[in-house]
Structure formats: C-alpha cells, structure tokens
Amino acid sequence: MPEQNNEQWEEMLRAIMGDSADEVIRSMKESGLDPSAMGAAMSPEQMRAVTSQLQAMLGSHGEGPVNWKIAEEVARDTIIRTNMDSLSAAQGDKIRSALSVASLWLDAVTDVDPTTGPNLAWTRLDWIAHSLPTFKKLLDPLGTNINRAFGDVMREQLAQLPPEMSGLMSDPEALLGSMISSFLGMQYGSALAQLASSSFGTADIGLPLMEGSSAALVNSNITEFAAELEDSEDDVRMYIAVREAAASRLFTSIPWLRSRIIDTVAEYARGIEIDMSSIEEQARAFDFSNPEAMQDMDFTGVFSMEQSAAQKDALARLEHLLSLIDGWVAAVSARAVLAYLPSAAALREMFARRNATSHPAKAVWGSQLGVELAPRHLRSALAFWERATRELGDAGRDRLWTHPDLLPTAEQLADPQLFFSPEAAAIEEELDSFLSELLDGEDNTESGSTPA
C-alpha cells in the first residue's frame, strides 16, 4: 500500500508539473510530508497538510492566472527533448558579423538610429529566455479569462466530489486555481517552444518579443530554413540579418511603438469570450481520480467565434500596424541589400509569401488567441513605403514614425493618393510642425530649463 500510494502521488504531480515534479517530491520529503512513509495510516490532518504543501508549491510562481515557472520549464524541456541545438564559436561569429554588416548597409538607406546594445547569437533556449517576459505580457490577459471561466465550471464539479475525497483538501478552491494556472503554464510553454523552433530573431512577424536595444538571430532556425531554399546559406543569413537589424532599429528608436503593439494585443485578449459549452464539456469529462487526465486538458479550442465591436476594432488596428511595420522593414531591407545580394528580389518575394500564408508563428498565435496575428496588408504597406521614399526621401519617410498620427490610415494605405495629395501633405506638414514644437517643449522641460 505505501508503494502504491507513493506512485499515485508521483503520477499526479508529474501530470501537473512534468519533470519539475521531482523537485516538488524531494521538497515534500525534506519537509516530512512523504505520503509513502505515512502509509495507509495517514490521517485526514496529514493528508490536508500534504495537499496544502502541494498547493503552496503549485502557487510558488506568484500571483497571476498562469504559472509561468511551469511554462518556462515546459518550453525548455520540449526544446531539450525534441529540438535541442548548439552554437559554436564560429557560428556565433558569423551571426554577429552578419548583423554588424547589416547595420552598415542600413545606415545608407534609413535615418532610424541603429540599436545601441550588442549583436547577439542565440540558441533556441536563449530565444526562450529573452522572449518569455514579453510572451507573458501578451498572454496573461487571456489566461485571466480562461482561468476565471474554467474555475467557475470546475467549482461545480468540486461540489459533487464524495466527502471522503473533498475532505482531504484543505483549500479546494485555492488548489483548483493553482491547477488551472499550471495547465495554462504547460500549454503556453508548448507554444513558446514552437515559436523558439521557428523564429529567426526578435520580431519575425512584427511582434517585438525582446526588451532592450539589441538585434539577435537564432542560428539553427536560419540554417534549417536555408536548407530548403536554392539560395546559399550565407545569402539567406545576410538577408534575414538585414530584416532583423531593421526591425530592431524601429522598435528601439520609436518610443511609442513597442508598447502600442503589446497593449493592443492585450486589449484584444481581454475581450475574448470563452465558449462555455467547450469548458463545461471538458469539466464534465474530467476525472479527479485519474491524474493522467490532467495532461489531456486543452484550452486552444475554448474561444467564442463571435468578436465584439471593440475586439474587431483592436484587431483591425493591430493588423494595420503590423502591416506598416513589416512593410517598412521589407522596403528598407530591399534597398539595403540591392547592391550586395543578387537574389535579393527573390528573397523579398519569398518572405512576403511566407508572412502571408505559411509563417509558423501564425498557427501558434491562432491557437493561443483564437485569431492569427499577421501583416494582412503587407503589399499595400510595402508600396506605400516605397512611394514615401520617392516623394519624401529617407528622412521624410522615417519621420512618419515620430507619432502614430503621422502614419497613413487604413484608407490611405489602400489608396496612397489620399495621403500624398497636396491637401493631405499640407495637413501632415502642419501636424508635423505641431508635434515638433510639442516634443521640443517636453525636451526643454526634462532638461530643467525654465522660461525667462
């Protein structure tokens, strides 16, 4: 009986926490709370102490709807088991050199300042470590919705448990909350591992997943991608490096841009309605006596297909901004590589198709948010930035990023003549002058200057 009791507890812990359960089991034994040692004579008080200890460990990630400690462990363990890569000194040098050269090429075609941090070469595990904080900001609002909805239904299930089982839990609702946050942690950890296995750098589809002012590339993902193309790996690496350096410049030099994207994703996620029938179906099928059932929980199909007006507006704004970002990156990158890479035009077209149709990240965001995040108007955005270069020059084009009100609207993106007409140009010039005065005033205030 002690041996069987121990096996059941370890099964349950591993179902919830994966390989990190070993640490929890060791900690419980060190605390004198070893179910197998207590054997069949374990009293209700002892069982409650064990579940309290389990609750404390599940909740050790801190406050929040998602256990991000488990998410990180799942992501890292998935990469180690299925997609583990390494980075030699020579490979790291090639990546850093490509990013340095890319920055020099970009200096000739854009006025947006280069990044100030070091160029970085990453493994997939490095990508996870650096992207996790932003990933958390993007998915915490959604986790809150799912945690609340699933918790409401599961509490009804808890109320139907036999007294001998529910009596073993010192705080059933707290334990339930910890379990749900752990399930979400496992799901988001798997998604993080998927992105780590396919992302080239810090902003593949316009979402800035790294804080700080650096450009970075994942060598193994670029190598695997280049192997499927006719172009040389050196050319592919160089083209990706220019795109990464361009995107990094934009996100680190334009103060409002990164926060605007993250806040808009969060705005959309907070408004997601949960399909209660899907939640209830899983809750009814959940068997508290079968620990392995925990591994079958799936939150990717619980989104209601109906979007509110506010959500549609947030999604339209987000897709518009992603299109402008990726269009600008494509436009300046194409000019930067034109004199150096013979296959530049083919590579640009290939990236445009990839972003529009088969980008691996689209499936990940689709499963986690219920909607794919993509620059849906990329070709229109690219055409706009190319025209802006011709009519305004590099400095004038890049100055449009100074404030979101200077950027083209969706209507102007569809018909650039609305933006570049003399009347529109006069309005833009007036707004630009007003913003310059406003920003100059803020700079003077920050420097401590006072009026005479």
N, C-alpha and C positions, 0 to 999 in steps of 0.2 A: 504493500500500500504506500509507504513513503516514497518508493521509487516511482510509482505511477503518479502520485500526487505531484512530485517534482517535475516529471515530464509534462504534465498538463500545464503547470505554471510556466515552464520554459517555452512551451508551444505558444501560449497566449502572448507572452512577452515578445517573442520573435515575430509573431504575426503582426503585432502593433509596431514594433520598433526595428525589425530587421536585425542586422548583425550587431547593432548597438545594444541589443538586449543583454549581451554577455556582460557589459559593464554594469547594467542595472542589477543583474543576478548577483554579480560579485559584491556590489554595494549593499544589497539586501542581506547577504550572508554576513558581511562585516558588521552590519547593524544588529545582528542577532535575529533577523527575520527570515529564516530559511524554512520554507514550507515542508521540505522533505525531512528536515531534522525534527520538526514538530510532529510529523506523522499524523496518524488518524486521530490522535488525542488533541488536535488543535482546537482550542476553544473559540467561540464566536468573537471574543475580545481579541484573541490573537489574529484571527482572520481579518477582522476590521483593521487591525494595526498593519497587516500586510497590504491590504488594499489602499490604506492611507499612504503607506510608503510608495506604492505604485503610482498613486495619484500625484504625489509630490514629485516623483521622478518624471512622469509624463508632462507635468506642468513646469518643469525646470527651465523651459525655454523662455519663460517670462510671460507677461500679459500679451494677449493677441489671439486672433482667430486661427492662426496657422502655426504649427510647430516648425519653425524654420531651422531649428537644430537638426531635426529629423530630415527635413528637406535637403539640407546640405549633405548629410550623411548618405542619404539615398542617391543623390546625384553623383557624389564621389564614388560610392560603391559601384554604381552602374557603369561608370566610365572605367573603373579599375577592372571590372569583370568582363566588359564587352568591347571597350574602345580605348584601352589604355595606350597612351603614346608617350614618346620621349622627345627630348630636344637636345641634339648635340651642340657643341660649341660652334661648329662650322655652320649648322643650320640657323642657329641664333644670330650669327654674324650676317648671314645672307638676308634674314628678315630685317634686322636693324639697318643694314646698308640700303636695302630697298626703300625703307621708309625715309631715310635721310635723303636719298636721291629724289624720291617723290616730292619731298618738301621743296627741294631746289627747283624742280620742274614747275611746281605750283606757284612759286614766287613770281614767275614770269606771266601768269595769267589771272591772278586774283590779288585783291588788296586785303582780303581777310587774313589777319595775323596768324602765323603758324603756332602750333602748340608750344608750350614752354617746358613741359616735362620730358622725360627721356622716352625714346622709342623703345617699344617692348616686344619681345618674342615670347609667346606663350605656348604651353601645352593645354590640353583640354581642361585639366584640373585647374590650371591658372585662370582660364576663362571663367570657370565656375566661381572661384574665389573672388574675382574682381566684379562679376556681374550680379552676384547674389543680393547686395544691398538695394540695387535698383529694381531687380526682379521682385523683391519683397514689396516695394512701394507700389508696383504695378498690380500685384495680385492680392494684397491684403484687403482692399475694399470688397473684392469678390468673395474672398474667404469669409469675411464677416457675414455676407448674405447667406452663403451655403451653411455655415456653422449655425446660424440662427434658425434657418428653415429646417435643417435636418435635426437639430436639437429639439425643436418643438414636437416633431413626429416621434422621435426616439423616446422622449419622456413618456409618451403614451404607452410605448412598448414596455418601458421600465415598470410602469404602474401595474402591468399584468404579470410580472415575474412572480414565481412562487415565493412565499415569505422566507423559506429557508435559503433562497439564493439572494434576494434583495437585502436580507438582514445581514449578509456578510459584507455589505458595502457601507462604510462609514459615512460617505457623502456621495450618493449615486449620481447626482446632477453634476457635481464637480468632476467626477471620474468620467462621465459621459462627455463633457466639454473637452476634457483632455484627450479622450479617444478620438473625437471628431477632428480636433486640431492636428492630431497625429496622422489620421487618414489623409487630411489635406496636405500635410507635410510630405507624405510619401508620394502623392500624386504630383505635386508641384516639383518635387525633387526629380521625378522621372522626366517631367517636361524640361527642366533645367539641363538634364543630361542630354536630351535630344538636341537642344539648341547648342550645347557645347560641342556636339559631334558634327555640326554642320556650319557653324558661324565662322566667317573668315576673320572678323575683327570685332570692333566695339559697337558698330552701328550698321549692320548689314541691310536692314530694311527701314532705316530712318529712326529707329528707337535707340536712344543713347544709353547703352547698358553699363557704362563705366563712368564713375565720378573722377574728376581730376583732368589735368591737361596733358594727356599723352595719347599717342597713337599706338596700336598694338595689333598683332596678327597671330593667328593660330597656324603654325607651320603645317601640321599634319593634315588639317582640313583643306588647305590650299593644295598640298601635294596630291591628295586623293581626287580633288576636283580637277586639277590639271591633267591627271592621268586619263580622263575621259575625253579630252579635247585634242585637236590636231596641233594646236599651238604649243610652243616649247614651255616647259615649266617656268623658266626664267621670265618669259614674256607675261605669262599669266600672273605670276607673283608680282611683277612690276606694275601691272595694270591694277591689280587688287590693292597694292600698296598706295598707289595714287588716289584711288577712291577712299581708302581708309584715312589717309592724311587729309584729304579734302573735307570729309565728314567731321573729323576730329577738330579741324580748324573752326568749322562752323559752330559746333556745339560748345567749344571752349571760349570762343571770341564773342558770341552773341548771347548776352546775359539772360535774356528772357526765354530763349528757345527751348532749352532742355526742360525747364520747369513747366513750360506751357504744354509740352507733349505728355509728360508724366501726369500732370493734373487733368488733362483731357481724357487720358486712358482711365484714370481713377473715377472721373465723373461718369463715364460710360459704365464702368464696372459697378458703381454704386447703384445705378438704376436698373441693373439686370434683375428681372423677375425669375424666381425659381419655379420650375414645373413641379408643383406639389404632388401630382399623381406619380411622377417618377420617384420622388423622395419616399412617398408612402409605400410604393411597391417594394423598394429596397428595404425599408424599415420592417415591413411585414415579413419579408423573407429572411431577415437577419436572425441568426440562431446564436443566442448568447452562450449556449453550452458548447458551441463549436468554434474554437479560436481561429481555425483556418478560414472561416467565413469573413474575417476582417480583411483578408487580402483581396477579396472579391468586390469590395466597395468601390464604386465608380461614380465620380462626380462630374464626368465630362458630358453626360447627356441630360443634365438636370435644368438646362436653360430654357426658359419660355421663348418661343419664336417671336412673340409679339414684342415689338420695341415701342417704347413711349416716344412722344414727340421730342422730349428733351434728349433722349438717347440718340434718336435719328440725327438731331442737330449736332450733338457731340461727335458722333461718328463721322458725319459729313465734314466737320471742321478738322477732325484728326486726319482723315484721308486726304483732304486738301493740303494740309501742312506737310504730311509725309510726301506727297507728290512734289511740292515745291522744293523740299529738301533733296530728294533723290534726283529731281530734275536738275537742280543746281550742281550737285555732285557730278552727275553724268556730263553736264555741259562743260564745266571747268576741267574735268578729268580728260575729256576727249581732246580739248585744246592742249593740255599739258603734255600728253603722250604723242601727239600727232607727228612730231619730228623724230621720234625715237623708236616707236613701235610700229612696224609695217602692218601688223594685224589689228591695229587699234580700232578701226571701224567694225570689224567682225566681232571683236571682243565687246564693244559697246552694245551692239545689237544682241549678242548672246546674253549679256547681263540684263538688258531690258526685257527679253523674253522670260528669263529666269524669274525676275521680280514679278512679272505679270501672271505667270502660270504655275511654275513648279518650285518656287522658293521653299525649302524645307521648313522655314520658320512660320510660314503661313498656316500650315497644318497644326503646329504647336499652339499658336495663338487662337486658332479656330476651336480647338478642343478645350482650351482653358477659359476663353472669354465668350465662346459661342459665336464669334464672328472673326473673320480673317482680317488682320491688320496689314494693309498693303497700300502702296502709292498707286491708286487706281487711275490717276490721270497723268501718268508719267510722260507719255509722249507729248501731251499738250504743255506740260511743265517744261520739258526739255526745249520745245520750240519757243516757248516764252523766253527762257533764259538766253537762248541763242540770239533772239531778236533784241533782247535787252543789252547784250554785249555789243551788237552792231550799232544800236541807237544811242546808248548811254556810255559805252566804254566799260572797262573792267571796274573802275572806281564807282561809276554811277550805278552799275548793276549791283555791286556788292553793298552799296549804301542802302539799298532797299531793305536789307535785313536789319537796319538800325532800329526799326519799330514795326510791330505787326501791322499797323495801319498803312504802312507804305507798300506792303506786298499786294499783289493782284488778288482780287476776289475770285471766287469760282467762276462767275460770269465772265470776268476779264480773262481768265485763263482759257476759257472756251473760245473767246473772241478777243485776241490781244489788241485789236484795233481800238477797243473801248479803253484800254489802258494807255496806249501810245498816241491817242489823238491829241491835237493841240490843247483842247479844253481840259482833258484829263491831265496832261503834262503840267498845265498851269496850276491846277489844283494840287498835284503832287509836289510841285515846287514850293507852293505856299505852305503846305503841311510840313515839308522837309525843313523849311526855314523856321517854322514854329517849334518843331521838335529840337532843332539845333539850339535855339535860344533856351528852351526849357532844360536841355541837358547841360548846356554851359552854365546855367544858373545853379543846377544841382552840384556841378563840379566846384563852383566857387563857394557854395555853402559848405561842402565837405572839406575844402581846404582851409576853412576858417576865416575867409575874407568877409568883411562887413562893409556895408555901404558907408560912404563918407558922410 
